[in-house]
């Protein structure tokens, strides 16, 4: 008896199960059993294709499964005998056993326009818990649409799909009810070729349908079912997921993207520009790169996400890999025309509606506030530390690294660090708004994300920057510190990015801002320098774009709570809700303090009555 068999055998006398029923062990040579915890269902698959079968893939992406090859039947029988009765008892005396198999690949002649049948086969009776579960599975499969094709479902009597010895074993376990599913094979051609994107989508959608099935099995009207079917999904990360996340984080931390694309001599470049009569585009100097983009990309794509056994995590980490790839492409093309094209790929173009709002802001009469006291870099650092101390009263982990530096302009947050340009001067009336943006949004989401199980939540899910910067501007607005001058600055960035994308050069954009829109020489230069850094950076349009998006969410009555958990994009809200249901992420430790302010609450409440972006920001 090998060690895997010995572990399973010993579990009969003294359970090998971990807390809550967790179990993970090898079965024979090619099999594996995995129980995330005690659950009311388990998926079984017996197949000759341990690496390639879609049924096996669907099974191992579930929170409870046993998969094995025919040569491992004896070991699988031992395991099933061990876990079946225990799982049924833990689930309240009933356990749904779902046997999976792959539909036979339909032969389609070469050169024909015909496609393989998109057909699933559900085998089960119509009565009781299993009948209710089979009906839910049938409906969920009907909803699957891939490449404009909908899944057809054939309902048949239960098909064991396993040798008779397994049927006898399962029939002898009290509380076991059974269901079978033959899985469509539209991801595979008759000559053996595979279509990876279809395979991934199909396995993900079927896995989702099976969670619905488990929830329906429990839903007997007596309160046994969870509030959301995805609460039945995995509640713990595999070691493979944590490893892949750490590998991704190591690459992400090997370079500071914003510092790498930002000039170190903007103030000196302005002096040279003015001295030369504002006729020559400035030449900026940059920090040496701390990473070789080509080597980093090689390491990036060496990370194996196939072992995660969780489609949602695979999706989130895969999206982040593509974003890091895009950033590394920008670093590799810094100070070349290709940089701009790469930045457009990452941050997008300026939409007409956004540009119209920017022009409307710039055309509006400016309400200038009386000049007051100004705050310098060291005073800003002190104010940041004081606000951080208030968050530390909630949890001591809120401990940013505050740095006053000569080689940055303004304020910049990078991970747990906040950089303050040594020559920064901020009107005193703007300090609270600035801190709400930088500390209560950027730093807060970093420290909340750092408290989750994976580093990606503090590094930032792919595409998070738009909504993140939008939340920052929203914080300024909510605290009453989004002045007309600040709003004009954000609008000017949009206009400047659009001009860059239409082919304008530095001098044209500078003159557009200075002569046409009334910005000072220093102000126009600062905006143009941000837009043209590293070869043309499309990012600066996301501030106003993100602000509009956040206002629209609040006006529609949608909660902002998911965005405090970490650095996420709007598109990731459903994923975060699922991860919360599954217990894989936790509610945020910190929530923005400005939301507790009565004036901010009143200002936010009025948003729901506004009918346009202009009306939303009017009076602020």
N, C-alpha and C positions, 0 to 999 in steps of 0.2 A: 504493500500500500504506500503510495507516494504521500508527500507532506500535505498536498491539497486535500486528498481523500481523508487523511488522518485528522486534519482540522475539522472537516465536515462531520466525520464520524464522532469525534469528541464533543461536537456541539450538541449531540443528542443527549449526552449525559449532563454536561455543563455548557449551556448555550454559548455559541460563538458570537451570537448577536450582540451588537453594540447598543448604545443608548437608543431607546425608541425602536429597536428592531433592526438597526443598521447592520448590513452584512455585505461583504464583498470578498469573493474568493474565486480562484481558478477551478474549473470543472474539467477534469481529464486533461487532454492535450490542447484542445482548441476551444473549450467552453468557458463560460463565466456566469456567475450568479451575482446579482447586485440588488440589494434592497436599500433604498434611501432611508426608509423607516417602515413601520407597520402601515400598510396600505390595503385597501379593500380589493385590489386587483394585482395580477401579475401577468406579464407577457411571456409566452414560450415560443421559441423557434428552434427547430432542428433542421439543419441544412448542410449540404456538401460544399457550400461556397462561403467559408468563414469570413473572407475579406470583401467579397463583392456583392452578396445578396442584399437586396433592398429590405426584405423582411427582417434580416438580421440587423441592419442599420436602424430601422424603425424601433426594433426591440431595445437595442442598447442605448438609444436616446431617451428611453422612458425611465421613470424612477424605480421601477420594479421589473426585473426580467431574469430569465434563465435561457441562455443560448448554448447550443452544443452541436457537435458533428455526430453522425451515426456511429462512428467508432468509439464515441464517448457515452453511449447509451447507458452503460452500467453506472458510471459516475453520476450521470444526470438523474437516474432513478434514485440513487442514494440521496442526492440533494433535494429532489422534489418530495421525497418521502419525509425528509427532515423539516422542510420549511412549509409544506402545504397545510398541515393541521395547525401548526403554530400561527401561521399568518391568518388562517380562517378564524381561529379563536381570538386573536388580537383584534380582528376586524369586526367583532361582534357576532361571530357565528356564521358569516357568509363571506365567500371569497370568489371573485370573478376571475376565472382563468381564461385568457384570450390566447389562442394559438394562431400564429402568423405563418403564412407561406407566400411565396411569390407565384403570381399567375404565370402560366406558361407564356413565353414570348411568342407573339403571333408572327408568323412569317409573312413579310410584305415583299413582293417582288422588286428587284432593282429597277430603278428608272420610273416607278409608278408614283402617282401623286397621293396614293392611299397612305393612311397613317395607322399605326397599331391601335387596336381598340382601347379606349380609356375606360376600363371596366374593373370594378371591384366586386368581390363576392363575399357577402356576409352570411354566415351559417349560424342559426340559433332558432330556438322556439319563440313563440309570440307571447307567452304568458309570464307573469311575475317579474321579479327583478331583472332577470336576464332578457326578457322580452322588451322591457323598458329600455335597457341598455342597448340592445340591438337596434331598436328604433332610433335612438339618439345617434348611434354610429352611422346608420343609414342616412339620416338627414345631414349629418356633418360631412359625410363623403360626397353627397349630392352637391354641397356648396363649394367643393373644391373646383377651381377653374385655373387651368394652366395653359398658356399660349392660346387663349380664346377657346379652349375646349373644356367642357364640363364633364365631371366623372359620372358615369352611369353605374348604378348599383343593382346587382342581382341578389335577391334574398332567397336563400335555400335552407333546407333543414341542416342542422348542425353537422359539420364534417370534422371528424377527429383530427386529421392531418398528422397523427402520431401513430407509432406502432401500438398494437393491442395491449402490450404490457403497461404502457403509460396510461391508456384508457382505464384499465382495471385499477391501477393505483389511484387515479384521480376520482374514479367513481366510488372508491372506498373511503374517501376523506369527507367527513361530514361538513356540510355547509358550502362545498364547492359547486359553483355553477359555471357552465362553459359556453364559450362563443368562439367562432373561428372567422378568420379574415384572410382572403386571398388578395394580395396587393397588386395594383396595376403595374405594368412594366413599360410605360411610355417613355421612360428614360433610356431605353435600350433598343437598339435596332436588331433586326433578325440576324444580322451578320456579326453581332457581338459588340459593336461600338456603343459607347455610352455618351450621354449628353449630361455633363456634370451639373449644369444649372438646373435642369429639370429634375434630376435625381435629388438635389438638395431641397428644392421647393416641395417636391412630392413627399419626401420623408418628413419634412417639417409639418406640412399640412395634415398628413395622416397621423403623426404623433399628437397633434393638437386635437384631432377628432377622437383619438383614443382616450385622452384626458376627459373629454366631454362624456365619453361612454362610461368611464369610471364614476363620474359625478352622477350621471343618470342612474346607475346601478344603486347608488346610495340614496337617491332621492325618492324615498318611499312615503313622503308626506309627514314623516315624524321627526323632522329636523336633523336627520343624520348627514345630509349633504352639506358641503362647505358653501359659503356665500358665492364663491367664484370657482369655476372648475379648475382654473390654473393653480389654485391653492394645493391641488393634488400633485403638482410637479415637484421636481427635485428641490430639497431644502438645504442641500450642502454642496459645496464645490468639490469636485474631484481634485486630486493632487495634480492631474494633468492640466486642469484649468488654471490653477494657481501658478504652475510652472510657466505656462504660455503667457500669462499676464505679467509675471516678473520679467520674462524675456522681452516682452514688448515694452515694458516700463524702462528696462535698462537701455534700450535703444532710444526711447523718447528722452531720457535724461542725459544722453550722451551729447546733446546739443541744446542750446537755448535759441529757439527759432526767432523770436522777436528781437532779442539782442543781436543775433547774427545778421539780421537784415536791416538793422537800424544804424544810421551814421553815428560816429563818435565825435564829429566836429561840426555840428549844425550851426552853432553860434559863430565859429570862425568862418564858416562858409557864407553866412549872411554878411559878415563884415566885408569879405572879399567881393561878394556879389554887388553890394552897394558901391564899393570903391571903384569897381569896374563899370559903373554906369548902368547897372541892371540890364546888361546886354548879353552876357554870357551865362549859359546854364552852369550851375555850380558842379564841382566834382567833390564828391563825398569820400571819406575814408571809413573803413569798416574794420571790425575786429577780425583777426584770423579765425578761420573755422576750426572748431574743436573736433570735427568729425570728417571722415572721408565718405561722402555721400554714396559712392558706389559700394564700398565695403559694408556700410550700414544697411544698404538695400539688400545685399546678399544675406546678411544676418536676419533681416526682417522676414524674408521669404523662406528662410530655413526653419522658422517656427512652424510646428505641425499642429494645426487646429483640429485635425480629424479625430484626435483622441479625447476631445472634450466631452463627448457624449451629451451635448446640450446644444441644440440648434440655435437658441437665442444667444447664448454666450459666443458661439461660433460666429454668429452674425455681427455682434457688437465688436468683438476683437478683430474680425475681418475688416469691418468698416474702418476701424482705427488704423489698421495696417495700411490701408489704401491712403488714408490721410497723411500718415507719416511718410509714405512714399512720395506723395505730392510735395510735402515740405522739403524733403531731401532733394527732389528735383529742382525746387526753387533755389536751394542753397548751391546746388551744382551749377546753376545758370545765373548766379548772382552777377549783377552788372552786365548782363547781356540782354538783347531783345527777347530772348526766349523766357526770361524771368517773368515778364508781364503776362505772356500767354499762360504760363504755369499758374500764376496767381489768379487769373480769370477762371481757370479750371477749378480752383479751390474755392474762390469766393463769389464767382458769378459776375454777371453784367448788371448794369443799372436799368431797372425796369422803368417804363414810361411813367407809371403812376408814382413811383418813388421820386423820379426826377421832377415831376410836376409839383409834388409837395415841397421839394427842396427849393424850387424857384419861387413858390408862393411864400415861403418863409423869408427868403432873401428880399422879396419885393415888399414885404409888410413893413409898416412903420416900426422903427426900433424904439422900445421904451427903455431908456437908459436910467439905471438906478444911480443915485448919488454916490460919488466916489467915497470910499471909506478907508479904513485901515487895511494894510496888506500884511500877509503872513509869509515868512520865509521858510526855507527848507528845514531848519532845525526846529522851528515851531510846529511845522507840519509833522515832523517825526514824533514830537512829543504828543500831539493830538492823536496821532494814529495809535501810539502806545496806550494812551488813556482809554480810547474806545476799545482796544483789544482787551484791556484789563476788565472791562465790563463783560465781555464775552467769556473771559476766563473765570468769572464768577459762576458761570453755568458749567464749564468744563475746562480744566487747565490745559487741554491740548491746543487751545487757540493761542499760539505763540509765534507770531510772524517774525521773520528776520528783516528788520528795518534798516535799510542802507541809504545813506546820503552819498551820492557819487557825482563826479565831474563828467562822466562819459555818457550820461543819459539826459534827456530833456523831459521835463514834467514828471509825472508819476507813472510807474509801470509795475504791474504785479506779474511775477513769474513763479508759479508754484507757491511755496510758503514765504517767498521773499517779496518785499515791496521796495522798489528803487525810487529815490527822490532825487531829481536833478539838483545839484548844489546851488544853481542860480534860480531855482523856482521861486516865484513870487505869486501868491494867490490872494485875491480880495477876501477879506475876512468874511464877507457875506456868503462866499462860495465854499468855505471850508467844510461845513456840515454836509453839504451835497457831495463834495468830492470824497469825503470819508465814507458816506453812504454807498457811493459807487465802488470805491476801491477796497474798502474793508468789509462792508456789510454785504457785498455781492461777491467780488473776486476772491478775497481771502476766506470768507465764510464758506463758499462752495468748495474751496480747496480742503478746508479742515473737515467739513462734513463728508466730503468724498473720501478723505483719508481714513475715516472711521468705518468705511465699508470693507467688504471682504476682498475686493480686488482694487489694485492701484489705478485702473482705468477710470474710476469714478473721480479721482482727484486730478489725474492727468487731463481728463476730458474725453468724453465720447466724441466720435467723429462729427464735425459740423456744429459743435456746441457754441462756437464763438459768437455767432450772430445773435442768438437769444441771450447769451451771457452779457454781451455789450448792451443789448437792448434793455436787460434788467438793470444794468448799471445806470443807464440814462433815466430809466423809470425811477430808480432810487433818487436821482437828483430831482426829478419832477415831483415825486411824492413828498420830498422834504421842502419843497418850495424854492429850491436852489437852481432850477433850470432857467437861467436868465435868458433874455432875448439874445444876448451876445453869444452865449453858449449854444443856443439852438441854431443861430446863424452859422456858427462854426461847423456844426454837424451837417447842416444843409450845404455849406460850401464844400465840404469834403465829398459829398455826393456829386455835386456839379463838377468838381475837379476830376473825380474818377471817371465820370462820363466823358468829359473832354479828353482825357487821356485815352480812353477806349475808342474815341472817335478820331484819334491820330494827332491830337495837339501835343506840342512840345512843352518843356518847362517854362519858357518865356511866355508862350501864349497863355498858359494856365495862370501864371503869375499875374499877367496883365488883366486877364479876365476877372480875377479876384480883386485886384487892387483898383483898377479903373472902372470896371463895370459894376462891381458889387460893394465897393467902398471899404474894403479891408485895408488896414495900414500896411506899409511895406513889410514890417516884421510879421504881421499876421498872415499876409498873403504868401510870404516866403515860407513860413512855417507849415502852412497847409500844403503848398506845392512840394516842399521837401519830403513830407510824409508820403505823398502820392507817388513821387518819382524815386523814392529810395529803392536801391538795389536793382533798378531797371524798370520800375513801374509796378506799384503795389495796389491791387484792387480791394484790399481789405477795408479801407476806410469808409466805404459805402455801407458797411454792415451796422454802423452805430444807429443811424436814422432808420434803416430798414428794420433792425431788431427792435427799436423803440416802438415803431408803428405796430409790429407784431405783438409786443407785450400789451400795449394799450388795447389792441383788438381782443386779445384773450380776456383781459380783465373786464372790458365792456360787455363781452358775451357771457360773463358770469363764470368763467372757467378758473379753477384754482391755480395759484402759482406754487403751491406747496411742493409738487414734484421737482421743481427746479432748485429747491434749496438742498436737496439730498446730495448733489454733486454737480459736476459740470456736464450738463446734458443738453441735447438739442430738442426742439419742440417735437420732432418726429419720434423721439425716444420715450415720450410720456407713456404710451401703452406698454413698452418694455419695462419701464420702471414700475408701473402698476403691477405687472405680472411678477416681477422679482420681489416686490413687497408681499404679494399674495403668497409666494413660495417661501418667504422668510429668508431669501438670499441677500437682501439688503434691508437696512433698518431705517426708520424715520430719522430725519436730521436731528443732530444734537443741538444745533444752533438755528434760530430763525432771525431774520433781520430786525434789529431793534427799532428801526425807524417805523416799522409797521405798528408798533405799540403807541406811537404818537397820535394824539387826537386829531391834530391838523392833517396829518398824512391820511388817516382813516377817512376823514371827511372828504378830502380831495379825491381819494380813490373811489369813494361811494358815488360821487357825481359822474364818474366816467360812464356808468351804465345808462345815463340819460343822453349822452352825446351821440350824434348821428354821423360824424365825420371826424377825420384826423384833425382838421383845423379846429373843430369845436372841442375836441378833447384837450387840446393844448392851449386853448384860448384862456386868457387871464392868468396864465402861469409864466 
